[in-house]
Amino acid sequence: MVISTRGQTMEYPTFANVFRTVLTKEITGYLRSSRFACITVLSVAMIALCTFLNVKSYEEKLNNYNLALREHRAELESAEVYSTLRPKVEFPLPVLSILNKGVTGQFQTTVTIDRERVPEIQTGSDVDNEYLALFSTLDISDVVTIVFSLLGLLLAFDSISGEKRNGTLKLMLTGKTPRTAVLLGKYAGGIIVLAVAQLIGLFAGLLVMLSSDVLVLGPPEWGRIAGFVAVSVIYASVFFLLGMVISTKTHHPATSLAFSLFFWALLVIVWPRTALFLGRRFVAISSPAVWEERINTEIMQGYGALGEFIKQNGNYTGVGKVSRVQFNGRTGVKVTGADETVENYFIRCTEYTEPTYWKAADRIWNIIEERQSQLNQQAKLVYSITCISPAFSYEEAGSILSESDGETMNRFWRYAREYRRMILTWITDNNLLQSPKWFKTEGPLAMDGFPEFTCRRETVPESMTRALLPGGILIFANILLFTASYVAFLSYDVR
Amino acid sequence: MRQGDSMFFHIVRKEIADHIRKLRFLLISSTIILLFIIAGILYVAEYRLMTDNYLSPESRIGRLSRTGEMPLALFEQIPLMVQEKTNPLWFCSDGGRAVLPNVFRVDQNRNYDVQTTYYKTMDNPWIKMLDFIDWVFIIGFLVSFLVITLGYDAFSGEKEDGTLRLLLSNDIPRHTLLFGKFAGIFLTILIPMTIGQIVNLLIITFSGAVPLGHTDWLRIASVVPLTWLYLSVFIWITLGISSLTNNSAMSIVFLLVIWVTATIIIPDAGGLAARYVYSLPRKEMIDEKVTAVLDEAMSNERKKTREESAVMQRDGLIKAAGIRTEYQHMKFTQLAVARSFARLSPLSAFRYAAETMTATGIGNHTRLLLQLKRYRDEIGDFILSEERNISENPVGIIHYSVLSWNNFDIAKIPVFKEQPIRFAEGLFNAILDLGLLFVFNMVSFFAALFSFLRYDVR
């Protein structure tokens, strides 16, 4: 806009001009600063190193997974009688757990499908050396959580107070320079630089991932990675804006820095730990001993079926001739060289005991389900308190997108339970409980129509929908902090 | 008093006064004290829960039979469970409590190895495990960070302001100034830290929930100088970097890089490094070997007497236990490799020393395993002696198939008594990590001295 007064022309800066100038100045300023270079180099090195180690560990786990699948298949094929059929299923480790390991390491990944027990979630890691859990393994998500929140703050802490100290802010805001344009320019400049730094870091991680021969990234994975990158940028932006709010509230960069680091420690380190421990106090769960006692009572009643049968019909040794009886697990039995009376004895025994075990399994599951839903509720409550911390919201969104959160584990175990139900139906449909092959070894087993285990993965839109809540918290924090910095900057005393 | 001494005290007084007047000090102090208060409150709640969930070995034995008697052959088949005693000093050093097994299965027939079972009294696997806020976490992770924020501009800031030139134009030897700065930061951080520790201890003591004995106080007292030793490493590093850079923004960035490397990257990378340096065979392979040995022992193809069959089965169990024990040794070796690597960071040396001093962590875990192995032998001897008492023709083989089914008095079963590690022994075991902390101090001190002596103050 050009205004003419007494023959002189004076040019007032337009919004767009100021925005463009500030944006260019900020970007070049940041890119030239040593703190940007230092932290970018640090983050690239950290991401590349931890991705390399995590990829190696994933390759090892994938190899173990494939070996285990082969072993489970061989085990199933070598079964001589139906009663010893106990298929095992494996949790397919999500490839993106390299980005965020989530809680996958806190659960066992092999499930044995027993007839007398509904698959229940088993805790404890399946790794070869459980003691190495004393060393937490860093993933890309951890690096972003720590390093990029610090970078966000370090870029922003002196963006206003630093310029005031240098005297440049006064110069910049002389005349009718719109403050909104200055603030927006500063924010846009900062966030572009932050995003570039993050993209460089994440790109380094991706390169390491792609260098692996066994790692396969399909279209859903790329969709998830895109979501992960977006959430990472939104997360870093929260801290950049926090730094700006602090910078507009203080008049000395050293004070801004002290406040910034105070809030960083509080939000990234202190709050998640406090909330995770404190939150568990709000939803008390009775001790495992109480549950174990309830379950044991059911087990005694259910497994008492065999004792009952023997009480009524006597032991097999008194019935007829048999050369060898071999028990396998609780309800599996292999009989060789039995005469007709012993065969009949075992058929009656199976018909009596198996349905009792199945019913007991359902009753035991009811108790376990009650406990598991309590634990799930507790976890939900604890997470909703902890999500106040942007660091935790980011971790949560990251683990949902990487398929390494608790719900993914629940999903797998649901499929395992469904698989057991399919096997029981297969047994009933083929009248196997009435067949001598249930316990008698004679030739190969007819396995036609034996159900295959499948676990449908969550689709990308489904995961994105679930990640909306923690992601939404981050977006809300962004809006809140931007508004705060806007209000503070409008009334900032530049003198 | 010599002139140098008075100058030194003058600098220290000035430094402390400068720090205390700044808003930065107020923020740092309130963070530290607040953390110790939160940690104290959380710990009291946590400790109450732990003691509620603790079942003593006596009560576990009492639960074996309602009548007070049970058949000896049955007793041989039921493993005894032993729960680790609740250590009141977990607030100082948690020692990976969330990860380490706390309930052990002791098989009476002395053939199985002592098995560790994942029985966690308050585990909720859906909740992500994070470190508990103990002293080691607060000081090792956060106070070290705050030391940096307190001292990052010790020299570079004064250079920016021009005061460093003025200061050194007087007749002050540079090393006096360096020591003065060190003492200033050290004493400034010591004030809130000591207040925090005292408040933390007051909360824990006056809650009445945590019993602290004489030895416990001695152990706590021994951790305090450790924290000083640890923090001084970071102060020397901070001063060194501050005198290497020309502006304070550069100092803070460099220091944060060092801090992230020393407190996060190196301690965590230990586990990953160990996996590659010393790899273990797959767990499934060991399970297969054990199953093969047990299957062979259990097979009753050949005609045998009951005694022969029992001996065969027992020997099979011993062999299987041997395989498991060997695997466990390999696990501990891998862990030792991981810890050696992690010791490149002062935080790990500090953490391991504090764990040893407070009888927590992996050191305490392995000691407990040894005690449990002795206890298992004791139970084996007890079964044999009891068999001689109740059986007419004792066979002398610990196997349910040949043991007597006569009842015995369960009150006679030896009870496991956990022997806590003696204080002096703990001190001895911590020598390596203490030595490392001294080395870190020496190295960082000489680096800071060298760097400051060469510092161009213009």
HADDOCK unambig.tbl for C-alpha pairs under 7 A between the chains (distance, minus, plus):
assign (segid A and resid 34 and name CA) (segid B and resid 250 and name CA) 6.75 0.50 0.50
assign (segid A and resid 35 and name CA) (segid B and resid 250 and name CA) 6.39 0.50 0.50
assign (segid A and resid 35 and name CA) (segid B and resid 253 and name CA) 5.67 0.50 0.50
assign (segid A and resid 38 and name CA) (segid B and resid 253 and name CA) 6.97 0.50 0.50
assign (segid A and resid 42 and name CA) (segid B and resid 257 and name CA) 6.87 0.50 0.50
assign (segid A and resid 53 and name CA) (segid B and resid 272 and name CA) 6.73 0.50 0.50
assign (segid A and resid 103 and name CA) (segid B and resid 126 and name CA) 6.77 0.50 0.50
assign (segid A and resid 103 and name CA) (segid B and resid 128 and name CA) 5.87 0.50 0.50
assign (segid A and resid 106 and name CA) (segid B and resid 125 and name CA) 5.71 0.50 0.50
assign (segid A and resid 107 and name CA) (segid B and resid 125 and name CA) 6.92 0.50 0.50
assign (segid A and resid 123 and name CA) (segid B and resid 125 and name CA) 6.31 0.50 0.50
assign (segid A and resid 124 and name CA) (segid B and resid 118 and name CA) 6.34 0.50 0.50
assign (segid A and resid 128 and name CA) (segid B and resid 282 and name CA) 6.27 0.50 0.50
assign (segid A and resid 128 and name CA) (segid B and resid 283 and name CA) 5.31 0.50 0.50
assign (segid A and resid 129 and name CA) (segid B and resid 331 and name CA) 5.73 0.50 0.50
assign (segid A and resid 131 and name CA) (segid B and resid 335 and name CA) 6.70 0.50 0.50
assign (segid A and resid 132 and name CA) (segid B and resid 271 and name CA) 5.65 0.50 0.50
assign (segid A and resid 132 and name CA) (segid B and resid 335 and name CA) 6.28 0.50 0.50
assign (segid A and resid 133 and name CA) (segid B and resid 99 and name CA) 6.43 0.50 0.50
assign (segid A and resid 134 and name CA) (segid B and resid 96 and name CA) 5.92 0.50 0.50
assign (segid A and resid 134 and name CA) (segid B and resid 99 and name CA) 6.45 0.50 0.50
assign (segid A and resid 135 and name CA) (segid B and resid 268 and name CA) 5.13 0.50 0.50
assign (segid A and resid 135 and name CA) (segid B and resid 270 and name CA) 6.79 0.50 0.50
assign (segid A and resid 135 and name CA) (segid B and resid 271 and name CA) 5.29 0.50 0.50
assign (segid A and resid 136 and name CA) (segid B and resid 268 and name CA) 5.51 0.50 0.50
assign (segid A and resid 137 and name CA) (segid B and resid 268 and name CA) 5.90 0.50 0.50
assign (segid A and resid 137 and name CA) (segid B and resid 269 and name CA) 6.96 0.50 0.50
assign (segid A and resid 138 and name CA) (segid B and resid 268 and name CA) 6.94 0.50 0.50
assign (segid A and resid 255 and name CA) (segid B and resid 23 and name CA) 6.87 0.50 0.50
assign (segid A and resid 255 and name CA) (segid B and resid 24 and name CA) 6.46 0.50 0.50
assign (segid A and resid 258 and name CA) (segid B and resid 24 and name CA) 5.49 0.50 0.50
assign (segid A and resid 258 and name CA) (segid B and resid 149 and name CA) 6.96 0.50 0.50
assign (segid A and resid 262 and name CA) (segid B and resid 27 and name CA) 6.87 0.50 0.50
assign (segid A and resid 273 and name CA) (segid B and resid 130 and name CA) 6.45 0.50 0.50
assign (segid A and resid 273 and name CA) (segid B and resid 132 and name CA) 6.93 0.50 0.50
assign (segid A and resid 278 and name CA) (segid B and resid 42 and name CA) 6.81 0.50 0.50
assign (segid A and resid 287 and name CA) (segid B and resid 53 and name CA) 6.64 0.50 0.50
assign (segid A and resid 287 and name CA) (segid B and resid 121 and name CA) 6.73 0.50 0.50
assign (segid A and resid 288 and name CA) (segid B and resid 121 and name CA) 6.58 0.50 0.50
assign (segid A and resid 375 and name CA) (segid B and resid 124 and name CA) 6.25 0.50 0.50
assign (segid A and resid 376 and name CA) (segid B and resid 126 and name CA) 6.68 0.50 0.50
assign (segid A and resid 379 and name CA) (segid B and resid 126 and name CA) 5.91 0.50 0.50
assign (segid A and resid 379 and name CA) (segid B and resid 127 and name CA) 5.46 0.50 0.50
assign (segid A and resid 406 and name CA) (segid B and resid 126 and name CA) 5.35 0.50 0.50
